[in-house]
Amino acid sequence: MTNLDAALQYASRGLVVFPCGIDKKPLTENGFKSASKDPAQIRAWWTDNPDASIGMPTGPGNGLWVLDIDM
């Protein structure tokens, strides 16, 4: 499964995603605010950046919460 396939699968479940570089920085003009579940937009992003990681906004928008503990 490619990152594009995975991003499309997340979107099909109602989650918004956006492409990120290896440094975890968004590859979209408006960062996480550009996140989308539109398959055409997702395909366009990953066509331009086929090796992009998948970013996903946390919080109420996607219903996801993250606890990051640094030791």
N, C-alpha and C positions, 0 to 999 in steps of 0.2 A: 504494500500500500504506500502510495506517495503522500507527501504532505498535502498536495492538492486534494487527493481523495479523502484524506482525513478531515481537511477543512470543510469540504462539501458535506461530509457525513455529519460533522458538528452542526453545520447550518441546517441540514435537513431535520435536525432535532430541535430547531428553534434557537440555537445559540449564534451570537454574532462573533465574527472572527476578523483578524487582520494579519497581514504578513509582517514578520520581524526578521531582522538580520541576526547573525550569530551573536552579536553583542546585545541582543534583546531589545534593540531600538526599533520602533515601528518604521516600516518602509512606506508609510502613507503620509500624505501632506499634513493631515490633521491628527496624526497618531492614532490612539485608541478610539478617538471620537469618529474616525472613519469606519469603524468596524461595521460589518454587514453580514446578512445571511442570504443575500442575493447571489444565486449561483453564477450569474453572468459576471458580476463584479469580482467574485472570488476567483473565477477562471482567469479573468484579465490580470489580476494581481499576480497569480502564480505563473502565468505565461510570461510576464515581465521578470519575475523573480522565482524561477523554478526551485531553487534551493532554500527558499524562505522558510523559517520556522513559523509555527502558528501562534499568534497572540490572541488572547481572549480577555476582554474586560471582565473584571470581577465586580461584585456588588449586586445591587438590585436589578440592573439591566439584564444580566444573564442568570441571576439567582445563584451566583457562586461566591463563596467566601474563602479566603486563603489566610492561613496563619504561617508566617515565615519566621522560624526561630533560628537566629544565628548564634552559634556557640563561640 
